[in-house]
Structures are given as structure tokens and as C-alpha cells.
């Protein structure tokens, strides 16, 4: 079950295993009952475009049993002339965020943040009671 704070890893469109990142939190789009996970756009294979990247829990990515979902939205870059942080003739975006659509609704934990049950690298479990 995916909760905010969970470690995730990308498998990009050409089946290359990518870097690890953190799942931010779970969201629902207006009028939709599907749960999505938010992660950073820099955790996708190409920032600012949807490339059908798949996301997994990384400890067992080689056998693919822990797939969480697929990249669903990753807004593109646009000219923002009235935004002071977007320099002249540069393309920008308002957030470093991308959405992962979970493969099944039961994979998302609404309102939960992952809390490790042990400390250090490679903790063996998480507590989702909060």
C-alpha cells in the first residue's frame, strides 16, 4: 500500500531501471474516485512530458511484482512572462510535480504517511496507523 514518504523507483519507457525517489502524498482529481500519487517531476525519465514511466517499490524491481502505477501527468514548460522567477525567454512551470496513477485503487493509502518500523538503511516495514 502506497503512502506518502514511500521510497519508489522508476522503470522508464525503454525498460531501463532509473533512480530512486520519494512518493510525496496521495491525491484525487476533482470529480474522480481514482487515487494518484504525487512525486517530483525530476523523478521522471523526462521532465515536463508524460513518457509512460512505471513506478515500483525498489527492493524487488527486477521481478516486477511491486509495481505501483504509471506516470499519468507531468505538465510541460511554458513561457511565464509575468513570473519574476521565470527569466526572459525561458520556459518554466509552477511546480516540480508529476502524478502516478495507481494500477489498483487499493494501492493508495488515503491520508497516510509511511512511518518506518526500524531505523537505518533498508528498514523492513512501515506503520500506516497515522
N, C-alpha and C positions, 0 to 999 in steps of 0.2 A: 504494500500500500504506500503510495507516494504522498509524503507530507513535506512541507517547507523545510529546507535545510538538508534534504537528502542529497547524497553525492550521486551524480549522474554522469554518463559518458556518451559521446556521440558516435554513431556509425554513419558515415556520410553516404551520399548518393552512389559513390563508386566502391562501396564496401570497405573503405579504409577506416580503421579504428582511430578516433580522434582523442582529444584531450578530455580531462575530467572537469566538471563544473558543479555548481550547486543549483538545485531546484529552489526557486525563490518562494513561491506560495501558489495556492490553487485558486482559480477564478472561474466564474460563469459569465458568459456573454449575455447581454440583455435579451430576454425572451428565449433563451436556450437553456436546456437542462443538462447539457454536456459539461463535464469538468475539464479544465485545461490547466496546465502547469506553466508558470512564468519562469523563464530563465533569461540570462543575458544574451543579447544578440551576438556578442563576441564569443559565445559558446557554440555558435552555429558554424557550418563549414564556410559560408559566405554571408557576411553581414549585409542586411538590407534587402534580402530576397529569400523566397521560400525554395528550398532545394530538396525537400522530402527527406531530410536527415532523420534517422531513427535515434531514439534515446533509450538507454539501458541503465540498469544498476551495474556498475563496472566490474564487480568481482567475478562475474561469470559471462562476460560478453562473448567469448569465443564460441560458446554453445548456444547463444541467443535465447535462453529461457526467461530472461528477466527484462524483456522489452517493456518499456512504459508507454511509448507512443511515438508519434511522428510530428515533425515541425509543421505547424499549421499557419502561423502568421509571423512575419518579420518585416515590418514596414520599411519601405525604401527611403532613400535620401532625397531631399528636396531643397530648393532654394528658399531661404527664410530671411528675406532682406530686412525685416523689422526686428529680428532677434539679434541682440548685440554680441552674443557668443558665436554666431554664425558669420564668419568673416566674409567680406565682399567676394563674390563669385565662387563661394564654396557651397557644397551641398551638405546639409545637416539633417538631423532628426531630433525629435523631442526626448526620446528615451532609448537606452541601450537594452531593449526588451524584445523577447520573442515568445511565442506561445507554442506549447507542445499539446497536441490533442491526444488524450489517453486512449489506448486501444479499447479498454472497457471502463465503464463508469465506476466500477468497484476499485479501480487502481488509485483514484484520487481520494485523499483524506481531507474532507472539507473542514476548515478551521483548525487544522493540526500543524504543529511544528515538531519535527523529529528531535528527540532528545536521546543522546547515546546512553546505553546502559553500562558502558565501561569507558575508560579514558585511554588516550593514546591512539596511534595509528592502527587501523584495522579492527575497530570495535565490532563486536559480534552481534549487536542488536540495538534496536531503538524502542523507546517507550512513547506511545502515541496517546497517552491518557490526558495530555493537556493540549 
